[in-house]
Amino acid sequence: MSYADAAAKGPKQSPEESHTSSSCLRILTPPGVHPGISRAPTVGGVYKDESESTASLIDVDSPHVTAVDPNFLDQEVKTTTQAERLEREAEEEEEEKKKKHAREEAEKNAKARKAKSCDLSANSDNPVFIANAVVAALVGAGLGLGAYRKHMQGKLSWELVGVWSGAVGAFGVADYFVSKWFLQNKYPPK
């Protein structure tokens, strides 16, 4: 037997008791709302839309659903992502080979240029190289000694340094062309 059934069999409330219980309800309910009235709207029922059907669902028998080949596990490349990754790795490996080849070529060219350049130890018996070394040492020593004497006398100026720098430059240009002529005609480098 439920509580509602038991309450229905019992004695009825007096108007005084009814007033007391409704005043308790008034305390619990917000002002302006009748205690016996529900605040929620009524539900009209279940809404059923016939316009959408199961036609939008994917049919597993349609051709856009792909079946897996029986030898799928035996394949080396199983997915398009894996194929793209392998292709990208092959391209990177090819670029690395190209860079390595270019590096080797650059090293080979540098060694060839170094071998072609005038090597002092290979040309130590060439009189043109010996003469240029002696002239450079004598000119450097003479200019250094002359500059020191002028400095001790207090006559060293920027104007004097500029004139002698110009003279050394002109002498260097003349020495270059004379040395070049000797190297080409009389004493070619080894």
C-alpha positions as a Markdown table, in Angstrom:
| # | Residue | x | y | z |
|---|---|---|---|---|
| 1 | Met | 0.0 | 0.0 | 0.0 |
| 2 | Ser | 1.4 | 3.4 | -1.0 |
| 3 | Tyr | 1.5 | 6.5 | 1.1 |
| 4 | Ala | -1.1 | 8.2 | -1.1 |
| 5 | Asp | -3.5 | 5.3 | -0.6 |
| 6 | Ala | -3.0 | 5.4 | 3.2 |
| 7 | Ala | -3.6 | 9.2 | 3.3 |
| 8 | Ala | -6.8 | 8.9 | 1.2 |
| 9 | Lys | -8.3 | 6.4 | 3.7 |
| 10 | Gly | -7.5 | 8.6 | 6.7 |
| 11 | Pro | -9.5 | 11.5 | 8.1 |
| 12 | Lys | -9.9 | 14.7 | 6.1 |
| 13 | Gln | -8.2 | 17.9 | 7.0 |
| 14 | Ser | -10.1 | 20.6 | 8.8 |
| 15 | Pro | -10.2 | 24.1 | 7.2 |
| 16 | Glu | -7.9 | 25.3 | 10.0 |
| 17 | Glu | -5.3 | 22.6 | 9.2 |
| 18 | Ser | -5.6 | 23.3 | 5.6 |
| 19 | His | -5.0 | 27.0 | 6.2 |
| 20 | Thr | -1.9 | 26.2 | 8.3 |
| 21 | Ser | -0.4 | 23.9 | 5.6 |
| 22 | Ser | -1.1 | 26.4 | 2.8 |
| 23 | Ser | 0.6 | 29.1 | 4.8 |
| 24 | Cys | 3.7 | 26.9 | 5.1 |
| 25 | Leu | 3.6 | 26.5 | 1.4 |
| 26 | Arg | 3.3 | 30.2 | 1.0 |
| 27 | Ile | 6.5 | 30.6 | 3.0 |
| 28 | Leu | 8.3 | 28.2 | 0.7 |
| 29 | Thr | 7.0 | 29.5 | -2.6 |
| 30 | Pro | 8.2 | 32.8 | -4.1 |
| 31 | Pro | 5.8 | 35.8 | -3.7 |
| 32 | Gly | 3.2 | 36.1 | -6.6 |
| 33 | Val | 3.2 | 32.4 | -7.4 |
| 34 | His | 0.2 | 30.3 | -6.3 |
| 35 | Pro | 1.3 | 27.2 | -4.4 |
| 36 | Gly | -0.8 | 24.8 | -6.4 |
| 37 | Ile | 0.3 | 26.1 | -9.9 |
| 38 | Ser | 3.3 | 24.5 | -11.6 |
| 39 | Arg | 5.8 | 27.0 | -13.0 |
| 40 | Ala | 7.2 | 24.7 | -15.8 |
| 41 | Pro | 5.4 | 24.7 | -19.2 |
| 42 | Thr | 3.6 | 21.6 | -20.2 |
| 43 | Val | 5.2 | 19.2 | -22.5 |
| 44 | Gly | 3.3 | 18.8 | -25.7 |
| 45 | Gly | 4.6 | 15.4 | -26.6 |
| 46 | Val | 7.4 | 13.8 | -28.5 |
| 47 | Tyr | 8.3 | 15.7 | -31.7 |
| 48 | Lys | 8.8 | 13.5 | -34.7 |
| 49 | Asp | 10.1 | 14.8 | -38.0 |
| 50 | Glu | 9.3 | 12.6 | -41.0 |
| 51 | Ser | 11.5 | 14.7 | -43.4 |
| 52 | Glu | 14.7 | 13.2 | -42.2 |
| 53 | Ser | 14.9 | 9.5 | -42.7 |
| 54 | Thr | 17.6 | 6.9 | -42.6 |
| 55 | Ala | 18.6 | 7.7 | -46.2 |
| 56 | Ser | 21.4 | 10.0 | -45.0 |
| 57 | Leu | 23.1 | 7.2 | -43.2 |
| 58 | Ile | 26.0 | 5.4 | -45.0 |
| 59 | Asp | 25.1 | 2.2 | -46.6 |
| 60 | Val | 27.9 | -0.3 | -46.0 |
| 61 | Asp | 27.2 | -2.0 | -49.3 |
| 62 | Ser | 27.7 | 1.2 | -51.3 |
| 63 | Pro | 30.9 | 1.6 | -53.4 |
| 64 | His | 32.5 | 4.4 | -51.3 |
| 65 | Val | 33.2 | 2.0 | -48.5 |
| 66 | Thr | 36.4 | 0.3 | -49.3 |
| 67 | Ala | 37.3 | -3.2 | -48.4 |
| 68 | Val | 40.8 | -4.1 | -47.3 |
| 69 | Asp | 42.8 | -6.3 | -49.6 |
| 70 | Pro | 43.6 | -9.8 | -48.2 |
| 71 | Asn | 47.4 | -9.2 | -48.6 |
| 72 | Phe | 47.2 | -5.9 | -46.6 |
| 73 | Leu | 49.5 | -7.1 | -43.8 |
| 74 | Asp | 52.1 | -8.3 | -46.3 |
| 75 | Gln | 52.3 | -4.9 | -48.0 |
| 76 | Glu | 55.4 | -2.7 | -47.3 |
| 77 | Val | 53.4 | 0.6 | -47.4 |
| 78 | Lys | 50.0 | 0.3 | -45.8 |
| 79 | Thr | 48.7 | 3.9 | -45.7 |
| 80 | Thr | 48.9 | 7.0 | -47.8 |
| 81 | Thr | 50.5 | 8.8 | -44.8 |
| 82 | Gln | 53.2 | 6.2 | -44.7 |
| 83 | Ala | 53.7 | 6.5 | -48.5 |
| 84 | Glu | 54.0 | 10.3 | -48.2 |
| 85 | Arg | 56.5 | 10.0 | -45.4 |
| 86 | Leu | 58.7 | 7.5 | -47.4 |
| 87 | Glu | 58.6 | 9.8 | -50.4 |
| 88 | Arg | 59.6 | 12.8 | -48.3 |
| 89 | Glu | 62.4 | 10.9 | -46.7 |
| 90 | Ala | 63.6 | 9.8 | -50.2 |
| 91 | Glu | 63.6 | 13.5 | -51.3 |
| 92 | Glu | 65.6 | 14.5 | -48.2 |
| 93 | Glu | 68.1 | 11.7 | -48.8 |
| 94 | Glu | 68.5 | 12.9 | -52.4 |
| 95 | Glu | 69.1 | 16.5 | -51.3 |
| 96 | Glu | 71.6 | 15.3 | -48.7 |
| 97 | Lys | 73.5 | 13.4 | -51.4 |
| 98 | Lys | 73.5 | 16.5 | -53.6 |
| 99 | Lys | 74.9 | 18.7 | -50.7 |
| 100 | Lys | 77.6 | 16.1 | -49.9 |
| 101 | His | 78.6 | 16.0 | -53.6 |
| 102 | Ala | 78.7 | 19.8 | -53.8 |
| 103 | Arg | 80.8 | 19.9 | -50.6 |
| 104 | Glu | 83.3 | 17.3 | -52.0 |
| 105 | Glu | 83.6 | 19.3 | -55.2 |
| 106 | Ala | 84.2 | 22.5 | -53.3 |
| 107 | Glu | 87.0 | 20.8 | -51.3 |
| 108 | Lys | 88.5 | 19.4 | -54.4 |
| 109 | Asn | 88.5 | 22.8 | -56.1 |
| 110 | Ala | 90.0 | 24.4 | -53.0 |
| 111 | Lys | 92.8 | 21.9 | -53.0 |
| 112 | Ala | 93.4 | 22.4 | -56.7 |
| 113 | Arg | 93.5 | 26.2 | -56.2 |
| 114 | Lys | 95.9 | 25.8 | -53.3 |
| 115 | Ala | 98.2 | 23.6 | -55.4 |
| 116 | Lys | 98.1 | 26.1 | -58.3 |
| 117 | Ser | 98.9 | 29.1 | -56.1 |
| 118 | Cys | 102.5 | 30.1 | -55.7 |
| 119 | Asp | 103.8 | 27.9 | -52.9 |
| 120 | Leu | 106.9 | 29.3 | -51.2 |
| 121 | Ser | 108.4 | 25.9 | -50.4 |
| 122 | Ala | 108.0 | 24.6 | -54.0 |
| 123 | Asn | 109.5 | 27.9 | -55.5 |
| 124 | Ser | 112.2 | 28.5 | -52.9 |
| 125 | Asp | 114.9 | 28.2 | -55.6 |
| 126 | Asn | 113.2 | 30.7 | -58.0 |
| 127 | Pro | 115.2 | 33.9 | -58.2 |
| 128 | Val | 112.2 | 36.1 | -58.7 |
| 129 | Phe | 110.7 | 35.0 | -55.4 |
| 130 | Ile | 114.0 | 35.3 | -53.6 |
| 131 | Ala | 114.5 | 38.9 | -55.0 |
| 132 | Asn | 111.0 | 39.9 | -54.0 |
| 133 | Ala | 111.5 | 38.6 | -50.5 |
| 134 | Val | 114.9 | 40.4 | -50.1 |
| 135 | Val | 113.5 | 43.7 | -51.6 |
| 136 | Ala | 110.4 | 43.6 | -49.2 |
| 137 | Ala | 112.7 | 43.0 | -46.2 |
| 138 | Leu | 115.0 | 45.9 | -47.2 |
| 139 | Val | 112.2 | 48.3 | -47.9 |
| 140 | Gly | 110.5 | 47.5 | -44.6 |
| 141 | Ala | 113.6 | 47.8 | -42.6 |
| 142 | Gly | 114.6 | 51.1 | -44.4 |
| 143 | Leu | 111.2 | 52.7 | -43.9 |
| 144 | Gly | 111.0 | 51.6 | -40.2 |
| 145 | Leu | 114.5 | 53.0 | -39.5 |
| 146 | Gly | 113.7 | 56.3 | -41.3 |
| 147 | Ala | 110.4 | 56.7 | -39.5 |
| 148 | Tyr | 112.1 | 56.0 | -36.1 |
| 149 | Arg | 114.8 | 58.7 | -36.8 |
| 150 | Lys | 112.1 | 61.3 | -37.9 |
| 151 | His | 110.1 | 60.5 | -34.7 |
| 152 | Met | 113.2 | 61.0 | -32.5 |
| 153 | Gln | 113.8 | 64.4 | -34.2 |
| 154 | Gly | 110.1 | 65.3 | -33.8 |
| 155 | Lys | 109.7 | 65.7 | -37.5 |
| 156 | Leu | 107.4 | 62.7 | -38.2 |
| 157 | Ser | 104.0 | 63.9 | -39.5 |
| 158 | Trp | 101.0 | 62.4 | -41.2 |
| 159 | Glu | 102.0 | 64.2 | -44.3 |
| 160 | Leu | 105.4 | 62.5 | -44.4 |
| 161 | Val | 103.8 | 59.1 | -43.7 |
| 162 | Gly | 101.3 | 59.6 | -46.5 |
| 163 | Val | 104.0 | 60.6 | -49.1 |
| 164 | Trp | 106.1 | 57.5 | -48.2 |
| 165 | Ser | 103.1 | 55.2 | -48.3 |
| 166 | Gly | 102.3 | 56.5 | -51.8 |
| 167 | Ala | 105.9 | 55.8 | -52.8 |
| 168 | Val | 105.8 | 52.3 | -51.4 |
| 169 | Gly | 102.5 | 51.7 | -53.3 |
| 170 | Ala | 104.0 | 52.9 | -56.6 |
| 171 | Phe | 107.1 | 50.7 | -56.0 |
| 172 | Gly | 104.8 | 47.7 | -55.3 |
| 173 | Val | 102.9 | 48.1 | -58.5 |
| 174 | Ala | 106.1 | 48.4 | -60.5 |
| 175 | Asp | 107.5 | 45.3 | -58.8 |
| 176 | Tyr | 104.4 | 43.3 | -59.5 |
| 177 | Phe | 104.6 | 43.9 | -63.3 |
| 178 | Val | 108.3 | 43.3 | -63.4 |
| 179 | Ser | 108.0 | 40.1 | -61.4 |
| 180 | Lys | 105.1 | 39.0 | -63.5 |
| 181 | Trp | 107.1 | 39.5 | -66.7 |
| 182 | Phe | 110.1 | 37.5 | -65.3 |
| 183 | Leu | 107.8 | 34.7 | -64.0 |
| 184 | Gln | 106.1 | 34.3 | -67.4 |
| 185 | Asn | 109.2 | 34.6 | -69.6 |
| 186 | Lys | 112.3 | 33.6 | -67.8 |
| 187 | Tyr | 111.5 | 31.8 | -64.5 |
| 188 | Pro | 108.0 | 30.1 | -64.5 |
| 189 | Pro | 106.8 | 28.8 | -61.1 |
| 190 | Lys | 106.7 | 25.1 | -60.5 |
